[in-house]
Amino acid sequence: MTLPRVHRPREVPTLGSLTASQLTRLCPVAGLGPADAETYAGVLLKALGPAADRPLDLPPPSSTFLSDDHTPVEFSLSFLPDASPSLRVLVDPGSATDSLRRNGRVGLRVIRKMARRWHFDTDPLDKLEDLFFPASPEGPLALWCALELVPGGVPKLKAYLNPAANGAKRSARTVWEALRRLGHHKAFDALPPADGYPFLALDLGDWDTPRVKVYARHDSLSAEEASGLSRMDAGPGAAEIEAFFRTASGRHPGGFGGYGAPDDRLTGRPALTCHAFTETKTTKPSGFTIHVPVRGYARHDGEALARATTLLDRYGMDTAALWRALSAVTSRRPEDGVGLIAYLALAHQTGRPPRLTAYVSSEAYHVRPPVAPRQNAAAVPGR
């Protein structure tokens, strides 16, 4: 006798199961073994908290600013010549909360639990708590946590704070005060002109030289203007920055930039620069990074991937690793959407070779469709 077949509903994956699986598949690309992959997948699930158990057939837990489709997780791979890329994961720990105030408080608890687990202090963050976590915070985020995943199962940690917590008009003052409290009394004066300050980041944990990083927004930036934004003493030259900017954005002199742009300005999503401070005895930054939001200036991820490959080749870095990383995150073709590669960044740090970083979206909730040929990019606010 044959028993009747019972039709059970297919189990719906959760946000945690998807992103932890993506992370586990990314670890071998970064030279991390199975034990580290298992450990870091668990760390990610704990950092997500209740959001990890949320089925993916429900909307995102909140309208997090971290990604276009509101997935509270983003991956990135940082490349150097003759080495496996470094893998990082950025998380919005409080994404399951219903307010910025609760979001920030959850994020602080998550970071302090990590500090107790891995025996590092949170002194820089503690000094700034009242400044960045007011009773009625404003702005697009409260606190994000970035984990740089290194062999051994103990990540390096970065906390991303919101300078607009006390109002967008007070962002510059908030950054100035934060730098002052951390001993960088004249650092703000060394920053280039900017249209806003979206993030301030702190290195926490086992860093050789912990940094305080100020992110600056530059609206309608041109390649020539970008070339003059570094304030490092021995940083990248103007020609190197301009060449990176043009390749990453698809903007080229004397012609149409990207798909239909009449010049080389980024008139949609703004470019960002990051200025890292390590020494309190000098006013100048020891690090400079330029971030180009490639997803805002490409028709599809095939174009973004081609630009990333060109840049990696130019610097003698492993192009195949980026292809493997994208395959670890998604099975879709690059040409079938845009936004899988969110940013391309060029980073310089005193005493170290330049790095290229590709920021990779989880796309847990939505894949943005490709842009029709010659259609201009919309001026979409965002990272």
Secondary structure, 3 states (H helix, E strand, C coil): CCCCCCCCCCCCCEHHHHHHHHHHHHHHHHCCCHHHHHHHHHHHHHHHHHHHHCECCCCCCCCCCCCCCCCCEEEEEEECCCCCCEEEEEECCCCCCCCHHHHHHHHHHHHHHHHHHHCCCCHHHHHHHHHHCCCCCCCCCCEEEEEEECCCCCCEEEEEECHHHHCHHHHHHHHHHHHHHCCCCCCHHHCCCCCEEEEEEEEECCCCCCCEEEEEEECCECHHHHCCCCCCCCCCCHHHHHHHHHHHHCCCCCCCECCCECCCCECCCCEEEEEEECCCCCCCCCEEEEEECHHHCCCCHHHHHHHHHHHHHHCCCCHHHHHHHHHHHCCCCHHHCCCCEEEEEEEEECCCCCEEEEEEECCCCCCCCCCCCCCCCCCCCCC
